[in-house]
Amino acid sequence: MTEPVSAHIRVKGRVQGVGFRWFTQQTAQQLGLTGNVRNLYSGEVEINVEGDKATIMRLIDTVKVGTSLAGVEGVDVQWGAYRGQYPQFSIEF
């Protein structure tokens, strides 16, 4: 395992109202990542995540595909330093 990092991810497309936040939470928890996911007023979904970079990359690869009802059009990622600010992975409302 490498040094932990953080990532701020914005997912564009048809990603609201299709179970995308729940899907992201389940995937992140299975991978052992911490952070949160929430809908944005812009129609995008925002993911803040911390953990091993390779594991976060697995999450990113999974959200690029999305749920069967989703239509992911783009994923923007900004990497940052690990801050240890999330006790678990949750859905923010």
Secondary structure as the mmCIF struct_conf table of DSSP 4:
data_model
#
loop_
_struct_conf.conf_type_id
_struct_conf.id
_struct_conf.beg_label_comp_id
_struct_conf.beg_label_asym_id
_struct_conf.beg_label_seq_id
_struct_conf.end_label_comp_id
_struct_conf.end_label_asym_id
_struct_conf.end_label_seq_id
STRN STRN1 PRO A 4 ARG A 14
BEND BEND1 GLN A 16 GLY A 19
HELX_RH_AL_P HELX_RH_AL_P1 PHE A 20 LEU A 31
TURN_TY1_P TURN_TY1_P1 GLY A 32 GLY A 32
STRN STRN2 THR A 34 ASN A 39
TURN_TY1_P TURN_TY1_P2 TYR A 41 SER A 42
BEND BEND2 GLY A 43 GLY A 43
STRN STRN3 VAL A 45 ASP A 52
HELX_RH_AL_P HELX_RH_AL_P2 LYS A 53 VAL A 65
TURN_TY1_P TURN_TY1_P3 SER A 68 LEU A 69
STRN STRN4 GLY A 71 ALA A 81
BEND BEND3 PRO A 87 GLN A 88
STRN STRN5 PHE A 89 ILE A 91
#
